[in-house]
Amino acid sequence: MKPTEIDIDISSKQLNIYVKPTDQFFSVANDKNYIKGTIKQRQPLKPQRALIEPIGGLEIEFFVPQTKQDYL
């Protein structure tokens, strides 16, 4: 089985998320509630890598909770 990778394109209004190798694609609003839900959704996938496209600080709301979770 190929390792799971999650690609996240962040804009001011939404997160576009693509999961490889399953070819799942979904978009969620870029706000704290949806970010928390997205983090919970991706946990069972146990991705080997997550690629996040930073856009002028918009990625911080997504990245900080991920980092805290990884180290807790």
Secondary structure, DSSP 8 states (H G I E B T S, - for coil): ----EEEEEE-SSEEEEEEETTTEEEEEESSHHHHHHHHHHHGGG--SEEEEE--TTTTHHHHHHHHHHHH-
